[in-house]
Amino acid sequence: MSDKFLYSLARPILFSMDAESAHHFTLPALKRLSALGLTRAMVRRPKDDPRTVMGLTFRNPVGLAAGLDKDGAFIDALADLGFGSIEVGTVTPRAQPGNPKPRMFRLPAAHGIINRMGFNNGGVDAFVANVQSSRFYQNREGVLGLNIGKNADTPIERAVDDYLHCLGKVYPYASYVTVNISSPNTKNLRQLQGASELDGLLSQLKEAQLRLADQHKRYVPMTLKIAPDMDGDQVKNIADALLRHKIDGVIATNTTLSRTAVEGMQHGAEAGGLSGAPVFELSNNVIRLLKAELGDALPIIGVGGIMQGKGAKAKLEAGAQLVQLYSGLIYAGPALVRDCADALRG
Ligand SMILES: Cc1cc2nc3c(=O)[nH]c(=O)nc-3n(C[C@H](O)[C@H](O)[C@H](O)COP(=O)(O)O)c2cc1C
């Protein structure tokens, strides 16, 4: 039985549950299947197609985007799906519950998702313990990105303290660290993308990264994850800051606040970030703007609305070197990893 056929059976059952319940059902189920060795038997993994980016070797260019596994509790199960890299988080210094439920909504007619989870997670110490206990980390099976953020109740003027705290904690276990300043669901977070705030944040993070590299005798690249809701000048400012502070990569993009593509649909007016097909072109535009500013100075990881292999290809054509998936997995299932990897093999 093919993995596509199996997912065509599972999807209606999952879609009959509310989105967050389906999430909490699927990941533990996947973990059990994986522990029994069944995932690898059921899912046909892509052929290796290594890419070296930021000094790291990615087995293939298709990664898991942050937010699906916020606590790093399902790393091995997700790795069995054949990703070239796994990014987990966003994690914050202290555990926090996130926003009240319901806070995740499917928009099937648009192949979209709206979420306002609000960085629900068990805190960075539990996160690090999960990472440490994963086979993926212990055996250095692949590229592991650890994505960090700030607690909701940390004042935005002190945000840098939260990022520095998390960076220090996750650094020894990460292949790369992502600094997430683009979630729309933590009040004022996106302010950190503004020119003066970003300069302050990146200069302190860079200093800490170099100090940690010295301490651990290993340089861990740092990427910045940005929003799609920016005009050309704002993207240019960010690109300049990335170059000025010698940041190692940029992940474009997070979810959008735009609702143009989902107006009038059920759940279309829910607050939060919209992902999936409706963010595809917005993200591609940001990638193109970044590429024009950055050239080959630093790599772009393209994420947003990849629902098929050809979407992954479009990200590379726009200027990305690697891609990541989230919402597409919900709609197309795990075979999407292989479809994208096949489309990018060249
Ligand atoms: C339910 C949900 C939760 C998310 N949580 C995070 C998160 O914690 N940190 C983060 O950097 N991105 C988070 N994202 C954003 C995704 O990583 C990705 O950037 C975005 O969804 C666009 O990609 P997609 O269209 O393939 O989903 C989340 C997305 C969704 C749908």
The ligand as a Gaussian input file, in Angstrom:
#p B3LYP/6-31G(d) Opt

LIG

0 1
 C        0.052000      25.606000      13.595000
 C        1.328000      26.307000      13.224000
 C        2.263000      26.625000      14.208000
 C        3.455000      27.276000      13.867000
 N        4.368000      27.546000      14.848000
 C        5.558000      28.106000      14.522000
 C        6.552000      28.309000      15.502000
 O        6.389000      27.977000      16.679000
 N        7.720000      28.892000      15.115000
 C        7.969000      29.261000      13.814000
 O        9.055000      29.764000      13.515000
 N        7.040000      29.052000      12.860000
 C        5.849000      28.483000      13.179000
 N        4.925000      28.269000      12.200000
 C        5.191000      28.749000      10.827000
 C        5.737000      27.663000       9.914000
 O        6.984000      27.188000      10.355000
 C        5.892000      28.213000       8.478000
 O        6.849000      29.247000       8.483000
 C        4.587000      28.772000       7.908000
 O        3.489000      27.982000       8.315000
 C        4.600000      28.837000       6.383000
 O        4.841000      27.564000       5.828000
 P        3.668000      26.559000       5.335000
 O        2.771000      27.361000       4.438000
 O        4.392000      25.438000       4.664000
 O        2.961000      26.132000       6.571000
 C        3.719000      27.632000      12.515000
 C        2.773000      27.302000      11.532000
 C        1.601000      26.644000      11.854000
 C        0.610000      26.297000      10.770000

